[in-house]
Amino acid sequence: MTTFKAIGDQNSLTDVLKAFPRNSAQLLRLTDDVMGGPGELSRGEREAIAAFVSRLNDVGYCDFYHTLFSEILSGPIADTDEKLAPLMTYARHVCQGSDEGRDAAFLAALDAGWSEQALYETVEVCGLFNYINCIVRAAKLHEPVARPEPLPTPDELLGSYKAMAKGLDRG
């Protein structure tokens, strides 16, 4: 299995970002802003979209963690996915790069009561997690076999990406 020498078999995304810190702190601050900044979608809803994008990209590591974070913040993922179904359909069209059906998905989400702001927040999450999924795929990070114990609390998750960035800042 060929991968970066600085990355072992049992590493986390944090370990990868520490091994290659050049843009890591900026990436985490952007992640914190996209995922936790003010907007129409809650942090838990954005985490559900991140998990969905990660499933589309077949990146189990990210799907696992963002599903977990969504459930901690918003309850059962199935309920959140159902609520966000029109946004998820739009996200699928945005991520898969096909023009066919994207306009209809955009209009269907609007018709379902979602605003253009919510649609744009969906686009931001899609773009960010396509990028992060690429890093995780290149690092060959594996989906965990069990949930972490103890689980993080909602308060611990809020601002967690920015807190990770502080440990990576280069001055």
Secondary structure, 3 states (H helix, E strand, C coil): CCCCCCCCCCCCHHHHHHHCCCCHHHHHHHHHHHHHCCCCCCHHHHHHHHHHHHHHCCCHHHHHHHHHHHHHHHCCHHHHHHHCHHHHHHHHHHHHCCCCCHHHHHHHHHHCCCCHHHHHHHHHHHHHHHHHHHHHHHHCCCCCCCCCCCCCCHHHHCCHHHHHHHCCCCC
